[in-house]
Amino acid sequence: MTDNEIMPWVRVTAISLLLMLCATAPVWASNSYPGGIAWVPLDTNDDQPPVVHYGSRRVMVAPSAIGWQAVVGIPLGARNGQHELTVTAKETTQTVSFQVAPKAYETQSITIADKGKVTPSQTNLERIGREQIKMKAIFRNFRDVPTQPALFWPLQGPISSPFGLRRLINEKPRNPHSGLDIAAPEGSPITAPAAGVIADTGDYFFNGNSVFIDHGQGLVTLYCHMSRIDVKPGDPVKTGDVIGQVGQTGRATGPHLHWGVSLNDARVDPGLLMAED
Ligand SMILES: [Zn+2]
């Protein structure tokens, strides 16, 4: 075949694949609770997706068999009851509401011997403050590119600490666990769970050596406690690319990956976005 014969075929195939994808895109189950994800139908089949905000945060919009849906990350601290989205399509803005149900997460007590990592010094508190500002900016960035709200496991291993766990560290209540811990030997390769761009890398006080991947539309994934980082800010990654290795840097009691998933600046349960095999 010549190039001229191949090109139309490629184009037709690409278009039919896209149509098939939209037609078969799953209607994901809504897990509308703190730390969960609400899939809110937007009642529109326009070619262009509407622009959706949850408070001041722009929200991901994905195609589904029933039209466009908002994919809303719900913060762990969200109150129960009715929440609202503002939806702008064709220069008209309307409000769409959805319900957030209560969710009970388990409680666990852990002991950390290194007191400096539990009650940081003034110098370290200042460092932590600067790191929090930097992380907030990464989580709040909205890259308006088409994206798939589906992830593959970045590492195989037992879950050593689930998402949402309410923690008592040395008997004092701390923030709930905002990610998932996967245990694996030091040096195990960690892979990108979806395509994206490396938003930042660095050595963080609690999180140790960390990588942030921006997957677009407010979906950001975070990898902590790494022994080695193999990417740098601005690098594009594909699903399955190695980004570094498992370690125990920062506040860690053994080698593991702390995997965080953030949607519209809300840390959500990574398990809710896992793609079907
Ligand atoms: Zn963790």
Boltz pocket constraint, residues with backbone or C-beta under 6 A from the ligand:
constraints:
  - pocket:
      binder: B
      contacts: [[A, 161], [A, 177], [A, 179], [A, 180], [A, 181], [A, 257], [A, 258], [A, 259]]
      max_distance: 6.0
